[in-house]
C-alpha cells in the first residue's frame, strides 16, 4: 500500500510540474512513470498462473516449543517476482484456535525461494497451516496481483502424558464364566471364535486353524472374541455440553492419553473410543501396549467439538448401540442426557473436566483444566 501511495504522489507532483511550468521533458517522465508500472502489472497477470506455493511442516511437535515450517514459492515463468506476500492461516482443529502469519519473499525466473517461519502452540492438537492469500509484485513493487495458488501443511502437537497411579476394579472371571461377548470386536478369548480370516504377516503361528488350512490350501487364522466380563472401554466424549475452552480440550486430551498409558503399563487390555464430529461417527481402537497408544494419539486429537449438536454418547449409541463392556471410563466436559442409555448395561465412571456445579454433582471425579495433573496423578476408579 505504501508503494502505491508514493507512486500516486509522484504522478500528482509531475502533473503539477508539467501544467504550471515549462518543463517539457516532464511530460515524457510522467508518461513513463504512468505506463511502465501498468505494463509490468499486466505481465504479472501472465506470471501468476505459473506460480506454485507449498508448505512443509514436521510430522509432530511439542507444546510451547518453536516449530519451524518452510514456505516454498516456485516461479516457473521467465520473469522475476520482485516481491510476494503470503498470508498463512494456522488452526488447531482440536481446540479450534486460529491465527494468521504474514510472510514476504521473492523468486528469480525459473527459480525457487524458501522462507522459514516459526509457530508454537500452548495446546496439543492437529494443526493445519495453509495459504489464505498470495499476492505478487514485479521488480518495481508497486501494483499487487492476486494468485489463486494454494499450499497446505499439517502437523500434530502431541499431548504431554504424566505418571498416573491407577486403582481400578475389573471383573476377572474366567472366559468359561462369560456368557456374553462383544459383537464386532476382537479380544483374547479363544474359547469363542470371533472370525476366521487369511493369515497376514505378524499373526501368531499358534492361532492358525490347521484343519481348515489343509482344506482350502491357504493359511487361515482364528481371531478371539472379547468377553463382556473382562472388557473395558475408555471413551472421550468431545461434544458433551458446550464447546470446551482450549485449555479444557487440552486437559482432557492429556488425561485420556495418560490414562491409556497407565492401563497399558498395568497390562490391562482395553478399547479406546472417541467421537469424530467432523465425520459424525465414533471410532474404537483396541489397545494393549503403549506403542499402540502413541500411534492412536494423532487420530485421537484430530478433531474437537466442531459445533456438534449431538453428544459423543448419542453418536456411539447410533453406531454401536448401548455399550456392553463391563466397565466404561467416560471422559467429557459435561454430562449429556444420553448418559442414562449409555450406562444402562455397564458400570460407568465419569471423569468430567470443569467446575460446573451440575457436573460436580453428577460426576464421579471432576478435574479443573489448570492443575489437572496434580489431581489426576492418583486415580481410584472404585469397584
C-alpha positions as CSV (number, residue, x, y, z in Angstrom):
1,X,0.0,0.0,0.0
2,X,2.8,2.4,0.8
3,X,4.5,1.9,-2.6
4,X,1.1,2.7,-4.4
5,X,0.7,5.9,-2.3
6,X,4.3,7.1,-3.2
7,X,3.7,6.3,-6.9
8,X,0.4,8.2,-6.9
9,X,2.1,11.2,-5.1
10,X,4.9,11.3,-7.7
11,X,2.3,11.2,-10.5
12,X,0.5,14.1,-8.9
13,X,3.7,16.2,-8.5
14,X,4.7,15.6,-12.1
15,X,1.3,16.6,-13.3
16,X,1.5,19.9,-11.3
17,X,5.0,20.4,-12.7
18,X,4.0,19.9,-16.3
19,X,0.9,22.0,-16.0
20,X,2.4,25.0,-14.2
21,X,6.0,25.1,-15.5
22,X,7.6,25.0,-18.9
23,X,9.4,21.7,-18.1
24,X,8.9,20.0,-21.5
25,X,10.7,16.8,-20.5
26,X,8.3,16.3,-17.6
27,X,5.6,15.0,-19.9
28,X,7.8,12.2,-21.1
29,X,8.8,11.4,-17.5
30,X,5.1,11.4,-16.5
31,X,4.2,9.2,-19.3
32,X,6.9,6.6,-18.4
33,X,6.0,6.8,-14.7
34,X,2.4,6.0,-15.5
35,X,2.9,3.5,-18.3
36,X,5.8,1.3,-17.0
37,X,4.1,0.1,-13.8
38,X,0.9,-0.6,-15.7
39,X,2.8,-2.7,-18.4
40,X,4.7,-4.5,-15.7
41,X,1.5,-5.1,-13.8
42,X,0.0,-6.7,-16.9
43,X,3.0,-9.0,-17.2
44,X,2.4,-10.2,-13.6
45,X,-1.1,-11.3,-14.6
46,X,0.6,-13.7,-17.0
47,X,3.1,-14.8,-14.4
48,X,0.6,-15.6,-11.7
49,X,-0.6,-18.7,-13.4
50,X,3.0,-20.1,-13.2
51,X,3.4,-19.7,-9.5
52,X,3.3,-22.7,-7.2
53,X,3.2,-22.5,-3.4
54,X,3.8,-25.3,-0.9
55,X,4.2,-25.5,2.9
56,X,6.5,-28.0,4.6
57,X,5.9,-28.9,8.3
58,X,7.3,-31.6,10.6
59,X,5.0,-34.5,11.3
60,X,4.9,-33.8,15.1
61,X,5.8,-31.0,17.5
62,X,5.8,-30.4,21.3
63,X,3.7,-27.9,23.2
64,X,5.1,-24.5,23.8
65,X,8.1,-25.2,21.6
66,X,9.1,-23.4,18.4
67,X,8.1,-25.4,15.4
68,X,9.8,-24.5,12.2
69,X,8.0,-24.6,8.8
70,X,9.0,-23.6,5.4
71,X,7.1,-21.7,2.7
72,X,8.3,-22.6,-0.8
73,X,7.5,-20.4,-3.7
74,X,8.3,-21.8,-7.2
75,X,8.4,-19.4,-10.1
76,X,8.0,-21.3,-13.4
77,X,7.9,-18.2,-15.6
78,X,10.8,-16.3,-17.3
79,X,10.0,-13.1,-15.4
80,X,11.2,-12.4,-11.8
81,X,8.9,-11.9,-8.9
82,X,10.1,-8.8,-7.1
83,X,8.0,-9.4,-4.0
84,X,5.5,-11.9,-2.9
85,X,3.3,-11.5,0.2
86,X,1.7,-14.7,1.6
87,X,-0.9,-14.7,4.4
88,X,-0.8,-18.1,6.2
89,X,-3.7,-19.4,8.3
90,X,-3.0,-21.6,11.3
91,X,-5.7,-23.6,13.0
92,X,-5.8,-26.1,15.8
93,X,-8.6,-28.4,14.9
94,X,-8.9,-29.8,18.5
95,X,-9.1,-26.6,20.4
96,X,-10.4,-24.5,17.4
97,X,-7.8,-21.8,18.0
98,X,-7.0,-19.7,14.9
99,X,-4.3,-17.2,14.0
100,X,-2.5,-15.7,11.0
101,X,1.0,-15.1,9.9
102,X,2.2,-12.8,7.0
103,X,5.4,-13.7,5.1
104,X,7.4,-11.9,2.4
105,X,9.6,-13.4,-0.2
106,X,10.8,-13.1,-3.9
107,X,11.8,-15.5,-6.7
108,X,14.1,-15.4,-9.7
109,X,12.9,-16.5,-13.1
110,X,12.6,-20.3,-13.2
111,X,13.7,-20.2,-9.6
112,X,12.5,-21.2,-6.2
113,X,12.5,-19.3,-2.9
114,X,12.3,-20.9,0.6
115,X,11.3,-18.8,3.6
116,X,11.5,-20.3,7.1
117,X,8.9,-19.4,9.7
118,X,8.2,-20.5,13.3
119,X,5.0,-21.2,15.1
120,X,4.1,-22.6,18.5
121,X,1.1,-23.9,20.3
122,X,0.3,-23.9,24.0
123,X,-2.1,-26.7,23.5
124,X,-2.0,-30.1,21.8
125,X,-4.0,-30.8,18.7
126,X,-4.0,-31.3,15.0
127,X,-2.5,-28.1,13.4
128,X,-3.4,-27.1,9.8
129,X,-1.3,-24.5,8.1
130,X,-2.4,-23.1,4.8
131,X,-2.0,-20.2,2.4
132,X,-5.0,-17.9,2.7
133,X,-3.9,-15.1,0.3
134,X,-1.0,-14.8,-2.1
135,X,-0.1,-11.6,-3.9
136,X,2.9,-11.0,-6.2
137,X,4.5,-7.8,-7.4
138,X,7.1,-7.0,-10.2
139,X,10.6,-5.6,-9.5
140,X,9.1,-2.1,-9.3
141,X,7.0,-3.4,-6.3
142,X,4.0,-1.1,-6.9
143,X,0.9,-2.9,-8.0
144,X,0.0,-6.3,-6.5
145,X,-1.6,-9.2,-8.4
146,X,-3.5,-11.9,-6.5
147,X,-2.7,-15.6,-7.2
148,X,-5.0,-18.5,-6.8
149,X,-2.3,-21.0,-5.9
150,X,-2.6,-22.7,-2.6
151,X,-0.4,-24.7,-0.3
152,X,-1.1,-26.6,2.9
153,X,0.9,-28.3,5.6
154,X,-0.1,-30.1,8.8
155,X,1.4,-31.5,12.0
156,X,0.3,-33.0,15.3
157,X,1.3,-31.2,18.5
158,X,1.4,-34.1,20.9
159,X,-0.2,-34.1,24.4
160,X,2.1,-34.3,27.4
161,X,1.5,-37.5,29.3
162,X,2.1,-37.6,33.0
163,X,2.5,-40.5,35.5
164,X,-0.8,-41.8,36.8
165,X,-1.1,-44.3,39.7
166,X,-4.3,-46.1,38.8
167,X,-6.5,-48.2,41.0
168,X,-9.3,-49.9,39.1
169,X,-11.5,-52.9,39.8
170,X,-12.5,-55.2,36.9
171,X,-14.5,-58.4,36.8
172,X,-11.8,-61.0,36.3
173,X,-13.9,-64.1,35.9
174,X,-12.6,-66.8,33.6
175,X,-13.8,-67.0,29.9
176,X,-15.8,-70.0,30.8
177,X,-18.0,-67.9,33.1
178,X,-18.7,-65.3,30.5
179,X,-21.9,-65.9,28.5
180,X,-21.8,-62.6,26.6
181,X,-19.2,-61.5,24.1
182,X,-18.7,-58.1,22.5
183,X,-20.1,-58.1,18.9
184,X,-17.9,-56.8,16.1
185,X,-14.8,-56.5,18.4
186,X,-11.8,-58.8,18.6
187,X,-10.5,-59.9,22.0
188,X,-8.3,-62.5,23.6
189,X,-10.7,-65.4,24.5
190,X,-10.0,-68.2,22.0
191,X,-12.7,-70.4,23.5
192,X,-15.1,-68.4,21.4
193,X,-14.0,-67.6,17.8
194,X,-14.7,-64.0,16.6
195,X,-13.9,-64.7,13.0
196,X,-11.7,-66.8,10.6
197,X,-9.5,-65.0,8.1
198,X,-6.5,-65.4,5.9
199,X,-3.0,-65.2,7.6
200,X,-1.2,-61.9,7.4
201,X,2.3,-61.1,8.4
202,X,2.6,-60.7,12.2
203,X,-0.1,-63.2,13.1
204,X,1.0,-65.8,15.7
205,X,1.5,-69.3,14.3
206,X,-0.3,-70.8,17.3
207,X,-3.5,-69.2,16.1
208,X,-3.5,-70.9,12.7
209,X,-6.5,-73.1,12.1
210,X,-4.6,-76.1,10.7
211,X,-7.6,-78.3,9.9
212,X,-9.3,-75.6,7.8
213,X,-5.9,-74.6,6.3
214,X,-5.4,-78.1,4.9
215,X,-8.8,-78.0,3.2
216,X,-8.6,-74.6,1.5
217,X,-4.8,-74.7,0.7
218,X,-4.0,-71.4,2.3
219,X,-3.2,-70.3,5.9
220,X,-6.3,-69.5,8.0
221,X,-6.1,-67.9,11.4
222,X,-8.6,-67.6,14.2
223,X,-9.5,-64.2,15.9
224,X,-10.6,-64.5,19.5
225,X,-13.7,-62.9,21.0
226,X,-13.9,-60.4,23.8
227,X,-16.0,-61.5,26.8
228,X,-18.0,-58.8,28.5
229,X,-16.8,-59.7,31.9
230,X,-13.2,-58.8,31.1
231,X,-13.8,-55.7,28.9
232,X,-13.0,-52.1,29.5
233,X,-13.9,-49.0,27.3
234,X,-12.2,-45.6,27.7
235,X,-14.4,-43.2,25.9
236,X,-13.7,-39.5,25.3
237,X,-16.9,-37.6,24.5
238,X,-15.8,-34.4,22.8
239,X,-19.2,-32.8,22.4
240,X,-21.0,-33.3,25.7
241,X,-22.3,-29.9,26.7
242,X,-20.9,-26.6,25.5
243,X,-17.8,-26.3,23.3
244,X,-14.8,-26.6,25.7
245,X,-12.2,-23.8,26.0
246,X,-8.8,-24.5,24.5
247,X,-7.3,-25.3,27.9
248,X,-10.2,-27.7,28.7
249,X,-9.8,-29.6,25.4
250,X,-6.0,-29.8,26.0
251,X,-6.5,-31.1,29.6
252,X,-9.0,-33.8,28.5
253,X,-6.6,-35.0,25.7
254,X,-3.7,-35.3,28.2
255,X,-5.9,-37.1,30.8
256,X,-7.1,-39.6,28.2
257,X,-3.6,-40.2,26.9
258,X,-2.1,-40.6,30.3
259,X,-4.9,-42.9,31.4
260,X,-4.3,-45.1,28.3
261,X,-0.6,-45.3,29.0
262,X,-1.3,-46.2,32.7
263,X,-3.6,-49.1,31.7
264,X,-1.1,-50.4,29.2
265,X,1.7,-50.4,31.9
266,X,-0.7,-52.4,34.1
267,X,-1.1,-54.9,31.3
268,X,-4.9,-54.3,31.2
269,X,-6.2,-54.6,27.6
270,X,-9.0,-52.2,26.7
271,X,-10.7,-50.3,23.9
272,X,-10.3,-46.6,23.4
273,X,-13.2,-44.7,21.8
274,X,-14.0,-41.2,20.8
275,X,-16.4,-39.3,18.6
276,X,-15.2,-37.8,15.4
277,X,-17.5,-34.8,15.0
278,X,-16.2,-33.9,11.5
279,X,-17.4,-37.2,10.1
280,X,-20.3,-37.6,12.6
281,X,-19.2,-41.0,13.8
282,X,-17.4,-42.8,16.6
283,X,-14.0,-44.6,16.4
284,X,-12.9,-47.6,18.5
285,X,-9.4,-48.9,18.8
286,X,-8.2,-52.0,20.7
287,X,-5.1,-51.2,22.8
288,X,-2.7,-53.4,24.6
289,X,0.7,-51.6,24.7
290,X,2.0,-48.1,24.9
291,X,3.3,-48.2,21.3
292,X,-0.2,-48.6,20.0
293,X,-1.4,-45.8,22.2
294,X,1.1,-43.4,20.7
295,X,0.1,-44.5,17.3
296,X,-3.5,-43.6,18.1
297,X,-2.9,-40.2,19.6
298,X,-2.6,-38.2,16.3
299,X,-6.0,-39.6,15.3
300,X,-7.5,-39.1,18.7
301,X,-6.7,-35.3,18.8
302,X,-7.5,-34.7,15.1
303,X,-10.9,-33.1,15.7
304,X,-12.6,-31.2,18.5
305,X,-16.2,-30.2,19.4
306,X,-16.8,-28.8,15.9
307,X,-20.1,-27.3,16.9
308,X,-21.6,-30.7,17.1
309,X,-25.3,-30.9,18.0
310,X,-25.1,-34.4,19.4
311,X,-23.0,-35.7,22.2
312,X,-20.5,-38.5,21.7
313,X,-22.7,-40.8,23.8
314,X,-25.6,-40.3,21.4
315,X,-23.3,-40.9,18.4
316,X,-21.9,-44.0,20.0
317,X,-25.4,-45.4,20.6
318,X,-26.4,-44.7,17.0
319,X,-23.4,-46.5,15.6
320,X,-22.9,-49.4,18.1
321,X,-25.9,-49.4,20.4
322,X,-25.6,-49.2,24.2
323,X,-22.1,-50.2,25.4
324,X,-21.8,-53.8,26.5
325,X,-18.5,-53.5,28.3
326,X,-18.2,-54.5,31.9
327,X,-16.8,-51.0,32.7
328,X,-16.7,-47.7,30.9
329,X,-14.4,-44.8,31.9
330,X,-16.2,-41.7,30.4
331,X,-14.2,-38.5,29.9
332,X,-16.0,-35.3,28.9
333,X,-16.6,-31.7,29.5
334,X,-20.2,-32.3,30.7
335,X,-22.8,-35.0,31.2
336,X,-25.4,-35.3,28.5
337,X,-28.9,-36.6,28.9
338,X,-28.0,-39.7,26.8
339,X,-25.7,-40.9,29.6
340,X,-28.6,-42.8,31.0
341,X,-28.8,-45.0,27.9
342,X,-25.0,-45.1,27.6
343,X,-24.6,-46.6,31.1
344,X,-27.6,-48.9,31.3
345,X,-25.7,-52.2,30.9
346,X,-22.3,-51.2,32.3
347,X,-20.5,-49.8,35.3
348,X,-19.7,-46.2,34.2
349,X,-17.2,-43.8,35.9
350,X,-17.5,-40.2,34.7
351,X,-14.3,-38.0,34.7
352,X,-15.5,-34.5,34.0
353,X,-13.3,-31.5,33.2
354,X,-14.6,-28.2,34.5
355,X,-16.1,-26.6,37.6
356,X,-19.8,-26.6,36.6
357,X,-21.8,-27.3,39.8
358,X,-24.3,-29.6,38.0
359,X,-21.4,-31.6,36.6
360,X,-19.8,-31.8,40.0
361,X,-23.0,-33.3,41.5
362,X,-23.3,-36.0,38.7
363,X,-19.7,-36.8,38.0
364,X,-17.6,-39.4,39.8
365,X,-14.5,-37.3,39.5
366,X,-14.1,-33.7,38.4
367,X,-10.8,-32.1,37.4
368,X,-10.0,-28.5,36.6
369,X,-8.2,-27.5,33.3
370,X,-5.4,-25.8,35.2
371,X,-3.9,-28.2,37.8
372,X,-5.4,-31.5,36.5
373,X,-2.0,-33.3,36.5
374,X,-1.7,-32.9,40.2
375,X,-5.3,-34.0,40.9
376,X,-5.2,-37.0,38.5
377,X,-1.8,-38.5,39.4
378,X,-3.6,-40.9,41.8
379,X,-6.9,-42.1,40.4
380,X,-9.2,-44.6,42.1
381,X,-12.0,-45.9,39.9
382,X,-13.9,-47.9,42.5
383,X,-15.5,-51.3,42.1
